[in-house]
Amino acid sequence: MRLGELEELLLEDLDMGGRKLTVRHGKGLRDRVVYLTDTTVAAVQQYLAVRGMGPGSHVFLYRNLPVKKDLVRSRIKLAGDRVGVKVHPHRLRHTMATQLLNAGCRVASIQKLMGHKRLNSTMIYARVHDQTAADDYYTAMAHIEARLQLAPPAAESTQPVGEDERAQLLELVTCLAEPELTAEDRLGLVERMRLLLAGCASIAIVVTACDANQRDPPLPAFVSTEADTALLG
């Protein structure tokens, strides 16, 4: 939640039984649902038990008045100072996005949870760790291969993968780590990897989809129709 959303949260916005709350008129005047873990539900319920009546229905009170952003900001900073960590409310949102992404949560889900209108806003906060990218790749590959029911691999070759093929494979793996790729893009990259491993070393990867110029990578020689081009990106 944003600090202003926390400040304006009302009792009627809480759904402890459903483990969620509703942010009303958030940034851009959009409503959204924020989900709560069991630990969070227990903490909120403990707070509500000692909250008191208050002058209105704001959830969080201080000295019997709705809590203010400056107080929350200073208390969080103080807590960080005690343990030697520089922290502020917005950094907690950053941390949530990064940890959710590295735990395997979909970027589109994180976007919705954070209340971002554009995906690019979410990616400012989210950073993928290398191990997460590798884990995502192996998990996705297992799912894709099972779904496509790929033919049994050809007889194993005794020749090692050449340096050119190795470089191309590394570029493709780097591209697969890009969270913004669509499923069609990923399938296209996977097909290229399969062809390289099968010995089709003639596919030249001059530039990748994750190149700084954001140009599209060249397609395999057998892709010629506009439909295929749209599929593989």
C-alpha positions as CSV (number, residue, x, y, z in Angstrom):
1,M,0.0,0.0,0.0
2,R,1.0,3.6,-0.5
3,L,1.4,5.7,2.6
4,G,-1.6,7.9,1.6
5,E,-3.7,4.8,1.1
6,L,-2.8,3.5,4.6
7,E,-3.7,6.9,6.1
8,E,-7.2,6.8,4.5
9,L,-8.0,3.1,5.2
10,L,-11.4,2.6,6.8
11,L,-12.8,-0.2,9.0
12,E,-15.4,-1.0,6.3
13,D,-12.5,-1.6,3.8
14,L,-11.2,-4.5,5.9
15,D,-12.3,-8.1,5.2
16,M,-10.4,-10.2,7.7
17,G,-12.4,-13.3,6.9
18,G,-11.5,-13.0,3.3
19,R,-7.9,-12.1,4.1
20,K,-8.0,-8.9,2.1
21,L,-8.8,-5.2,2.2
22,T,-10.0,-2.7,-0.4
23,V,-8.1,0.4,-1.3
24,R,-10.6,3.0,-2.5
25,H,-9.8,5.9,-4.7
26,G,-6.1,5.2,-4.8
27,K,-3.7,6.8,-7.2
28,G,-5.5,7.7,-10.4
29,L,-8.8,7.3,-8.4
30,R,-8.7,3.6,-8.9
31,D,-9.9,1.0,-6.4
32,R,-8.0,-2.2,-5.9
33,V,-7.8,-5.2,-3.6
34,V,-4.8,-5.9,-1.3
35,Y,-4.5,-9.4,-0.1
36,L,-3.3,-10.3,3.5
37,T,-1.3,-13.2,4.8
38,D,-2.4,-15.0,7.9
39,T,0.4,-13.3,9.8
40,T,-0.9,-9.9,8.7
41,V,-4.5,-10.7,9.6
42,A,-3.4,-11.8,13.1
43,A,-1.4,-8.5,13.5
44,V,-4.3,-6.3,12.4
45,Q,-6.8,-8.2,14.6
46,Q,-4.5,-7.7,17.6
47,Y,-4.3,-4.0,16.9
48,L,-8.1,-3.7,16.4
49,A,-8.5,-5.3,19.9
50,V,-6.7,-2.3,21.5
51,R,-7.6,0.4,19.0
52,G,-10.5,1.8,20.9
53,M,-13.6,3.5,19.4
54,G,-12.0,6.6,17.9
55,P,-13.8,9.6,16.4
56,G,-14.4,7.9,13.1
57,S,-13.9,4.8,11.1
58,H,-10.2,5.2,10.1
59,V,-8.3,2.0,10.9
60,F,-5.1,3.4,12.2
61,L,-5.3,6.0,15.0
62,Y,-2.8,7.9,17.1
63,R,-3.9,9.6,20.3
64,N,-7.5,8.9,19.3
65,L,-7.1,10.7,15.9
66,P,-6.5,9.3,12.4
67,V,-2.8,8.6,11.9
68,K,-0.8,11.0,9.7
69,K,1.7,10.2,7.0
70,D,4.5,12.1,8.7
71,L,4.2,10.0,11.9
72,V,4.2,6.7,10.0
73,R,7.2,7.9,7.9
74,S,9.2,8.9,11.0
75,R,8.4,5.7,12.9
76,I,9.6,3.5,10.0
77,K,12.8,5.6,9.7
78,L,13.4,5.2,13.5
79,A,12.9,1.5,13.3
80,G,15.4,1.3,10.5
81,D,17.9,3.4,12.4
82,R,17.8,1.0,15.3
83,V,19.0,-1.8,13.1
84,G,21.3,0.2,10.9
85,V,19.0,0.1,7.8
86,K,18.0,3.1,5.7
87,V,14.3,2.6,5.1
88,H,11.2,4.6,4.3
89,P,7.7,3.6,3.3
90,H,8.3,3.7,-0.5
91,R,11.3,1.4,-0.1
92,L,9.0,-1.1,1.5
93,R,6.9,-1.1,-1.7
94,H,10.1,-1.6,-3.7
95,T,11.1,-4.5,-1.5
96,M,7.7,-6.1,-1.8
97,A,7.8,-6.0,-5.6
98,T,11.3,-7.4,-5.8
99,Q,10.7,-10.2,-3.4
100,L,7.4,-11.2,-5.0
101,L,9.0,-11.3,-8.4
102,N,12.0,-13.4,-7.2
103,A,9.6,-15.8,-5.5
104,G,8.0,-16.5,-8.8
105,C,5.0,-14.1,-8.8
106,R,3.8,-13.0,-12.2
107,V,4.7,-9.4,-13.1
108,A,1.1,-8.7,-14.2
109,S,-0.1,-9.8,-10.7
110,I,2.5,-7.6,-9.0
111,Q,1.3,-4.7,-11.2
112,K,-2.2,-5.2,-10.1
113,L,-1.3,-5.6,-6.4
114,M,0.7,-2.3,-6.4
115,G,-1.9,-0.4,-8.3
116,H,0.2,0.5,-11.3
117,K,-1.5,1.6,-14.5
118,R,1.5,0.7,-16.7
119,L,3.7,-2.3,-16.5
120,N,6.8,-0.1,-16.9
121,S,6.0,1.4,-13.5
122,T,6.2,-2.0,-11.9
123,M,9.5,-2.9,-13.5
124,I,11.1,0.2,-12.0
125,Y,10.8,-1.5,-8.6
126,A,11.3,-5.1,-9.7
127,R,14.7,-6.6,-10.2
128,V,15.2,-10.2,-11.2
129,H,18.0,-12.2,-9.5
130,D,20.1,-14.5,-11.8
131,Q,19.1,-17.6,-9.9
132,T,15.4,-16.7,-10.2
133,A,15.8,-16.3,-13.9
134,A,17.5,-19.7,-14.1
135,D,14.8,-21.3,-12.0
136,D,12.0,-19.7,-14.1
137,Y,13.7,-20.9,-17.3
138,Y,14.0,-24.6,-16.2
139,T,10.4,-24.6,-14.8
140,A,9.0,-23.0,-17.9
141,M,11.0,-25.3,-20.2
142,A,9.7,-28.4,-18.5
143,H,6.1,-27.1,-18.8
144,I,6.6,-26.1,-22.5
145,E,8.2,-29.4,-23.5
146,A,5.5,-31.4,-21.8
147,R,2.7,-29.3,-23.4
148,L,4.2,-29.5,-26.9
149,Q,5.1,-33.2,-26.6
150,L,8.4,-32.7,-28.3
151,A,9.6,-35.7,-30.4
152,P,12.3,-37.8,-28.8
153,P,15.8,-36.2,-29.2
154,A,18.0,-37.4,-32.0
155,A,20.9,-39.7,-31.3
156,E,23.5,-38.0,-29.1
157,S,26.5,-36.5,-30.8
158,T,29.9,-37.1,-29.5
159,Q,31.0,-33.6,-30.7
160,P,30.9,-30.9,-28.1
161,V,28.9,-27.7,-28.6
162,G,31.1,-25.2,-30.6
163,E,32.0,-21.7,-29.3
164,D,29.6,-20.0,-31.7
165,E,26.7,-22.2,-30.7
166,R,27.6,-21.7,-27.0
167,A,27.6,-17.9,-27.5
168,Q,24.2,-18.0,-29.3
169,L,22.7,-20.2,-26.5
170,L,23.9,-17.8,-23.8
171,E,22.3,-14.9,-25.7
172,L,19.0,-16.8,-25.9
173,V,19.1,-17.6,-22.2
174,T,19.6,-14.0,-21.4
175,C,16.6,-13.1,-23.6
176,L,14.5,-15.7,-21.7
177,A,15.2,-13.9,-18.5
178,E,13.4,-10.8,-19.7
179,P,10.1,-10.6,-17.7
180,E,8.3,-8.6,-20.3
181,L,8.5,-11.3,-23.1
182,T,5.2,-12.7,-24.2
183,A,4.6,-16.5,-24.3
184,E,4.9,-16.4,-28.1
185,D,8.3,-14.7,-27.8
186,R,9.5,-17.3,-25.4
187,L,8.3,-20.2,-27.6
188,G,10.2,-18.6,-30.5
189,L,13.4,-18.4,-28.4
190,V,13.0,-22.0,-27.2
191,E,12.6,-23.2,-30.7
192,R,15.9,-21.5,-31.7
193,M,17.6,-23.1,-28.7
194,R,16.3,-26.5,-29.7
195,L,17.6,-26.1,-33.3
196,L,21.0,-25.1,-32.0
197,L,21.3,-28.1,-29.8
198,A,20.1,-30.3,-32.6
199,G,22.9,-29.1,-34.7
200,C,21.3,-26.3,-36.8
201,A,24.3,-24.0,-36.2
202,S,23.4,-22.0,-39.3
203,I,21.0,-19.8,-37.3
204,A,22.9,-16.6,-36.7
205,I,21.8,-14.5,-33.8
206,V,23.0,-11.1,-34.7
207,V,21.1,-9.1,-32.2
208,T,18.8,-10.3,-29.4
209,A,15.3,-9.2,-28.2
210,C,16.8,-7.8,-25.1
211,D,19.3,-5.6,-27.0
212,A,19.6,-2.1,-25.7
213,N,18.1,-0.8,-29.0
214,Q,15.1,-3.1,-28.5
215,R,15.3,-4.4,-32.1
216,D,13.8,-7.7,-33.0
217,P,16.2,-10.7,-33.4
218,P,16.5,-12.3,-36.9
219,L,14.2,-15.2,-37.5
220,P,15.3,-18.8,-38.4
221,A,15.6,-19.4,-42.1
222,F,12.5,-21.5,-42.3
223,V,10.3,-18.7,-41.0
224,S,9.0,-16.8,-44.0
225,T,5.3,-16.0,-43.6
226,E,3.9,-12.9,-41.9
227,A,2.0,-15.1,-39.5
228,D,5.1,-16.9,-38.4
229,T,6.9,-13.6,-38.0
230,A,4.1,-12.3,-35.8
231,L,4.3,-15.4,-33.7
232,L,8.0,-15.4,-33.0
233,G,8.3,-11.6,-32.6
